[in-house]
Amino acid sequence: MNKSEAEGYRTTRLSNGVRVATATMPHLRGVCVGIWAAVGGRHEKTEECGMAHFLEHLLFKGTSRHSARELTLAVEGVGGYLNAYTTEDHTCYYAKAAAPHFGRLTEVLLEMYGDSQFPSNEVEREREVIREEILSYRDVPAQWAEELLSEALWPAHPLGRPLTGTVESIGKFRRNELLKFRDRHYVGKNTIFTVAGPVSHEEVLASVAETLKRLSEGRASEVKLASKRVKMGIQVEKVESEQGHLAMGFHAMGRRDPKRYALRLLSVILGENMSSRLFQSLRERHGFCYSVQSSTVLLKETGALSIFADLDTEKLPKALQIIRSELRRLSEKAVSKAELRRAKDFTIGQTRIALDSATQQISWMGESLMAHGRVVAPLEVELGIESVTAEDVRGVAGECFQPNRMGVALVGPHFDVEGLRRALAM
């Protein structure tokens, strides 16, 4: 028995490459089911920008047997929840309900995944819905800044394009092109089926294996690897708003790099909670902002540590000085034993709490299988976190916090771009 099985995880690979993973949680009253396609925004060609997300919408729009409304009612009619999301490297469809309705959830998701028809009228209708979704982001400056940060970090690369596509790109998609995209990527080697709840692995296989085996084996989707940054990237958008919205990111390591644990702790220390350095300095000590936080994203060959803050633009230069000072301090001086211990306890504690949720469990399984080819045992991650030293954190900070690895996005009233470049010089 491996570590994953010891912690309640089991995985089976079907003959066509589909992987079925389960987390048996007998104490729960609900069950969560997810089906994953290992295709996202970074798998799109330039002319396909937004197609993975468009496809996500269309899978809810009816099959040969049921209308869009019937699919939704089948889940919501028993008090359940049905949703989906698209990321840079995968698309997930998931449903949650009381455990006795497990069979219904699997039927709905498998039918959507394998038998969506993409009616022409629904394609046109959803094109307008997504157009409104894209335009709505312009009304949320903080979200717009986050989107622009991706462009600043990865210019002229799929990772730098908006996941929703643009109004122009989605306006050109034809039904046959969407079907070809689905047929190329929604194949056995790209598909993962996950279940978490009071259901056995054998019960899940008996329910889904025959249907999943009907998928063509296909080929795993390939990506264009991102290159290292060679200069600072800045994106600025002027909008009429009360605040300026800052998004600052630094190129980091990929999801298999051993230094990823030190990166996570660095982010926690920097800005992931109220006791973090940026929160204490920018908000509590100086009152420069209401909201400031940091986060990390790990992808196949690259990643990013990002900082987000909403603040009065007049306070931006001083806020940037404080941020630069904290980044430099983390790069030059190892954190104390007490601060590192708090960061480790926070990270491990947050993971344990999250994995009490069936929804988080299917995410853990799906993302583990896509990233590592196996379900990573939570204990393995905890041991990785515990192994990090203060010098490891300082080393990752010194590696990442460099001007040529930086991208910055600002959305708000007028900004002095050249002044910003000078203020951002590390």
C-alpha positions as a printed Julia matrix, in Angstrom:
426×3 Matrix{Float64}:
   0.0    0.0     0.0
   1.42   3.43   -0.99
   1.05   6.66    0.99
  -1.95   7.83   -1.03
  -3.85   4.61   -0.43
  -2.98   4.8     3.26
  -4.69   8.21    3.37
  -7.84   6.95    1.64
  -7.03   7.65   -2.02
  -7.27   5.07   -4.8
  -6.66   5.45   -8.52
  -7.43   3.23  -11.52
  -6.31   3.84  -15.12
  -8.73   2.56  -17.76
  -7.62   0.99  -21.04
  -8.09   4.29  -22.94
  -6.03   6.34  -20.51
  -8.85   7.77  -18.36
  -7.9    7.93  -14.7
 -10.52   7.4   -11.99
  -9.56   8.6    -8.5
 -11.51   8.42   -5.25
 -11.21   9.72   -1.7
 -13.44   7.67    0.55
 -14.84   9.88    3.31
 -17.42   7.76    5.18
 -18.17  10.48    7.75
 -19.64  12.86    5.12
 -23.31  13.13    4.2
 -22.59  14.67    0.79
 -20.59  13.55   -2.21
 -18.69  15.62   -4.78
 -17.99  14.4    -8.31
 -15.62  16.07  -10.77
 -14.52  15.38  -14.31
 -11.36  17.06  -15.57
 -10.09  17.78  -19.06
  -6.37  18.58  -19.11
  -6.85  21.49  -21.49
  -7.0   25.19  -20.69
  -6.02  28.6   -21.96
  -2.36  27.74  -22.49
  -3.23  24.96  -24.97
  -4.93  27.39  -27.37
  -3.48  28.71  -30.61
  -3.65  32.48  -31.08
  -6.86  32.24  -33.1
  -8.36  29.94  -30.43
  -7.95  32.4   -27.54
 -10.91  31.78  -25.2
 -12.0   28.52  -26.83
 -11.45  26.27  -23.77
 -13.62  28.63  -21.7
 -16.24  28.85  -24.47
 -16.38  25.05  -24.5
 -16.89  25.02  -20.74
 -20.04  27.1   -21.21
 -21.37  24.97  -24.06
 -21.22  21.68  -22.17
 -24.14  22.94  -20.07
 -26.31  23.66  -23.13
 -27.9   20.33  -23.81
 -27.25  16.77  -24.97
 -29.05  14.45  -27.38
 -31.3   13.37  -24.5
 -31.71  16.4   -22.24
 -32.03  20.15  -22.57
 -29.87  22.61  -20.65
 -32.68  23.18  -18.16
 -33.24  19.47  -17.62
 -29.56  18.91  -16.86
 -29.55  21.7   -14.3
 -32.81  20.58  -12.7
 -31.54  17.02  -12.37
 -28.93  18.29   -9.91
 -30.51  21.37   -8.35
 -33.85  19.58   -8.02
 -32.35  17.38   -5.3
 -30.59  20.24   -3.53
 -27.34  19.81   -5.42
 -24.87  22.14   -7.07
 -23.47  22.03  -10.61
 -20.65  24.23  -11.9
 -17.4   24.4   -13.88
 -14.29  26.52  -14.31
 -11.39  26.95  -16.72
  -7.76  27.61  -15.79
  -4.51  27.97  -17.69
  -4.02  24.21  -17.94
  -7.3   22.44  -17.23
 -11.09  22.6   -17.24
 -13.16  21.08  -14.45
 -16.87  20.2   -14.31
 -18.17  19.26  -10.9
 -21.35  18.54   -8.98
 -22.2   18.08   -5.34
 -25.28  16.69   -3.59
 -26.36  14.43   -0.74
 -24.65  11.05   -1.02
 -27.77   9.07   -2.07
 -27.77  11.11   -5.32
 -24.27  10.03   -6.34
 -25.63   8.1    -9.32
 -27.52  11.11  -10.6
 -24.46  13.37  -10.39
 -22.3   10.94  -12.37
 -24.98  10.49  -15.04
 -25.33  14.24  -15.56
 -21.59  14.95  -15.71
 -20.8   12.01  -17.99
 -23.65  12.93  -20.32
 -22.47  16.54  -20.52
 -18.86  15.5   -21.08
 -19.51  12.89  -23.75
 -22.74  13.9   -25.48
 -23.02  17.71  -25.58
 -24.47  18.72  -28.94
 -23.53  22.42  -29.25
 -26.81  23.55  -30.89
 -26.14  26.46  -33.25
 -28.62  28.74  -31.48
 -26.93  28.01  -28.13
 -23.5   28.79  -29.59
 -24.77  32.21  -30.68
 -26.56  32.86  -27.43
 -23.52  31.87  -25.34
 -21.29  34.04  -27.5
 -23.27  37.02  -26.22
 -23.18  35.76  -22.64
 -19.38  35.45  -22.72
 -19.1   38.85  -24.38
 -20.96  40.32  -21.4
 -18.7   38.36  -19.04
 -15.6   39.85  -20.7
 -17.0   43.37  -20.55
 -18.03  42.93  -16.91
 -14.37  42.47  -15.92
 -13.74  46.06  -16.96
 -16.14  47.08  -14.19
 -14.02  45.27  -11.59
 -10.62  47.05  -11.72
  -8.92  44.63   -9.33
  -9.86  41.7   -11.55
  -8.77  43.6   -14.63
  -5.39  44.3   -13.01
  -4.94  40.6   -12.33
  -5.64  39.8   -15.99
  -3.2   42.46  -17.14
  -0.55  41.07  -14.82
  -0.56  37.81  -16.76
   0.11  39.77  -19.94
   2.94  41.65  -18.24
   4.53  38.43  -16.98
   4.09  36.35  -20.14
   3.84  38.68  -23.15
   3.33  37.07  -26.57
   2.62  33.7   -24.91
  -0.66  31.81  -24.29
  -0.22  32.31  -20.52
  -0.42  36.05  -21.09
  -3.77  35.94  -22.88
  -7.17  36.24  -21.12
  -8.81  32.91  -20.32
 -12.17  34.25  -21.46
 -10.73  35.34  -24.79
 -11.46  38.78  -26.21
 -14.62  40.18  -27.74
 -12.89  39.9   -31.11
 -11.63  36.32  -30.71
 -14.88  34.79  -29.44
 -16.78  36.56  -32.2
 -14.94  34.46  -34.79
 -15.51  30.97  -33.37
 -17.61  28.71  -35.57
 -19.53  25.68  -34.29
 -17.41  23.21  -36.29
 -14.21  24.72  -34.86
 -15.53  24.31  -31.32
 -16.44  20.69  -32.02
 -12.96  20.0   -33.41
 -11.38  21.56  -30.33
 -13.54  19.35  -28.08
 -12.78  16.2   -30.08
  -9.03  16.94  -30.05
  -8.72  17.6   -26.32
 -11.59  15.81  -24.55
  -9.99  12.38  -24.93
  -9.09   9.52  -22.62
  -5.48  10.54  -22.03
  -6.65  14.01  -20.98
  -9.54  12.92  -18.76
  -9.66  12.4   -14.99
 -12.78  11.4   -13.05
 -12.76  12.13   -9.3
 -15.15  11.37   -6.45
 -14.95  12.31   -2.77
 -17.47  11.23   -0.18
 -18.99   8.12    1.44
 -18.59   6.04   -1.73
 -16.17   3.16   -2.32
 -13.7    3.01   -5.2
 -15.34  -0.2    -6.44
 -18.77   1.46   -6.45
 -17.43   4.4    -8.47
 -15.76   2.14  -11.05
 -18.92   0.1   -11.44
 -20.87   3.3   -12.12
 -18.58   5.07  -14.57
 -16.03   2.74  -16.18
 -18.12   1.54  -19.13
 -19.19   5.07  -20.08
 -15.7    6.52  -19.73
 -14.21   3.72  -21.85
 -16.21   5.06  -24.81
 -13.91   8.08  -25.03
 -11.28   7.8   -27.71
  -7.79   7.4   -26.26
  -6.39  10.38  -28.18
  -3.17  12.15  -27.27
  -2.28  14.21  -24.24
  -2.49  17.92  -25.1
   0.87  19.66  -25.47
   1.84  23.17  -24.42
   4.23  25.85  -25.61
   6.77  26.23  -22.82
   7.23  29.7   -21.34
  10.64  31.37  -21.56
  12.33  33.26  -18.74
  11.73  37.0   -18.47
  14.56  39.25  -19.56
  13.1   42.64  -18.61
  10.39  44.19  -16.47
   6.91  44.27  -18.0
   4.38  46.99  -17.12
   0.71  47.24  -18.11
  -1.22  50.41  -17.21
  -4.91  51.14  -17.81
  -6.52  54.45  -16.91
 -10.07  54.24  -15.55
 -12.21  56.59  -13.51
 -12.16  55.06  -10.05
 -11.62  56.06   -6.45
  -8.65  53.74   -6.0
  -5.7   52.4    -7.9
  -5.33  48.66   -8.2
  -1.83  47.25   -8.12
  -0.86  43.75   -9.24
   2.83  42.86   -9.04
   4.2   39.45   -9.95
   7.53  37.64  -10.14
   8.42  34.61  -12.23
   8.87  31.57  -10.02
   9.5   27.85  -10.3
   7.22  25.15  -11.72
   5.02  22.7    -9.87
   7.61  19.91   -9.68
  10.52  22.03   -8.48
  11.63  21.06   -4.94
  11.79  24.78   -4.11
   8.01  25.09   -4.47
   7.57  24.49   -0.73
   9.88  27.37    0.14
   8.01  29.53   -2.38
   4.7   28.85   -0.64
   6.12  29.74    2.76
   7.65  32.89    1.3
   4.2   33.95    0.07
   2.6   33.22    3.46
   5.23  35.31    5.25
   4.9   38.1     2.71
   1.15  38.55    2.44
  -1.25  35.6     2.76
  -2.76  36.47    6.14
  -3.3   39.33    8.58
  -0.07  38.66   10.44
   1.97  38.79    7.22
   4.61  41.44    6.64
   2.78  43.41    3.96
  -0.53  43.44    5.82
   1.11  44.58    9.02
   3.2   47.22    7.27
   0.93  48.64    4.55
  -2.38  48.43    6.37
  -1.82  48.21   10.12
   1.24  50.46   10.49
   0.73  53.01    7.69
  -2.96  52.74    6.75
  -2.12  52.89    3.05
  -4.71  50.33    1.94
  -7.64  48.2     3.01
  -6.69  45.13    1.03
  -3.25  43.64    0.36
  -2.36  40.01   -0.22
   0.02  37.67   -1.97
  -0.48  34.33   -3.69
   1.34  31.77   -5.8
   0.5   29.87   -8.97
   2.42  26.8   -10.06
   2.33  25.57  -13.64
   4.21  22.87  -15.54
   7.49  24.68  -16.16
   6.92  28.07  -14.56
   4.99  29.86  -11.87
   4.52  33.21  -10.19
   4.39  34.86   -6.8
   2.03  37.83   -6.98
   1.1   40.77   -4.76
  -2.24  42.6    -4.99
  -3.22  45.86   -3.31
  -6.02  48.43   -3.64
  -5.03  51.94   -2.57
  -5.22  55.67   -3.22
  -2.91  56.4    -6.17
  -1.32  59.29   -4.26
  -0.07  56.74   -1.73
   1.27  54.41   -4.41
   4.91  55.68   -4.46
   5.28  55.27   -0.68
   3.5   51.92   -0.78
   5.92  50.72   -3.46
   8.84  51.81   -1.31
   7.51  49.68    1.55
   6.91  46.69   -0.73
  10.42  46.99   -2.17
  11.86  47.22    1.32
  10.08  44.05    2.43
  11.14  42.18   -0.71
  14.75  43.25   -0.23
  14.69  42.3     3.45
  13.38  38.81    2.63
  16.09  38.42   -0.03
  18.94  39.53    2.21
  18.09  38.29    5.68
  16.76  34.9     6.74
  13.44  34.96    8.59
  13.41  34.12   12.28
  12.69  30.62   13.56
   9.44  31.86   15.09
   8.2   33.48   11.87
   9.08  30.38    9.84
   7.32  28.15   12.38
   4.17  30.28   12.18
   4.22  30.12    8.38
   4.58  26.34    8.42
   1.78  25.89   10.96
  -0.48  28.21    8.95
   0.18  26.39    5.66
  -0.29  22.91    7.09
  -3.33  23.96    9.1
  -5.02  25.59    6.11
  -4.43  22.48    4.0
  -5.86  20.17    6.63
  -8.95  22.32    7.08
  -9.49  22.55    3.31
  -9.28  18.79    2.87
 -12.23  18.33    5.25
 -14.24  19.41    2.19
 -15.2   16.91   -0.52
 -14.93  19.71   -3.08
 -11.35  20.41   -2.08
 -10.6   16.7    -2.12
 -11.55  16.32   -5.78
  -9.39  19.35   -6.58
  -6.48  17.79   -4.71
  -6.83  14.54   -6.66
  -7.4   16.12  -10.07
  -4.57  18.62   -9.8
  -2.18  16.01   -8.34
  -2.8   13.61  -11.18
  -2.31  16.29  -13.81
   0.84  17.66  -12.18
   2.53  14.5   -10.9
   0.79  11.56  -12.53
  -0.35  10.3    -9.12
  -2.37  11.49   -6.14
   0.11  13.11   -3.8
  -0.48  12.19   -0.18
  -1.12  15.27    2.02
   1.47  13.93    4.48
   4.08  14.1     1.72
   3.32  17.81    1.27
   3.44  18.41    5.02
   6.87  16.78    5.19
   8.0   18.96    2.28
   6.83  22.07    4.11
   8.5   20.96    7.34
  11.82  20.39    5.54
  12.12  24.05    4.46
  14.77  26.1     6.25
  14.98  29.85    6.76
  17.87  29.91    4.31
  15.7   28.12    1.72
  13.12  30.91    1.98
  15.78  33.59    1.67
  17.28  31.81   -1.33
  13.96  31.65   -3.19
  13.27  35.31   -2.38
  16.66  36.28   -3.78
  16.04  34.21   -6.89
  12.54  35.53   -7.6
  12.63  39.17   -6.49
  14.65  40.49   -9.43
  13.63  43.34  -11.81
  13.98  41.14  -14.89
  11.56  38.61  -13.39
   8.92  41.22  -12.56
   5.6   42.1   -14.15
   3.38  44.95  -12.94
  -0.18  45.95  -13.78
  -1.97  49.1   -12.61
  -5.61  50.01  -13.15
  -7.01  53.31  -11.95
  -6.6   57.09  -12.34
  -3.56  58.56  -14.09
  -0.18  56.98  -13.39
   3.27  58.37  -14.13
   4.67  55.3   -15.93
   8.29  56.47  -15.98
   8.06  57.45  -12.33
   6.69  53.99  -11.63
   9.61  52.36  -13.42
  12.0   54.3   -11.2
  10.01  53.44   -8.07
   9.94  49.75   -9.05
  13.69  49.47   -9.63
  14.79  46.79   -7.24
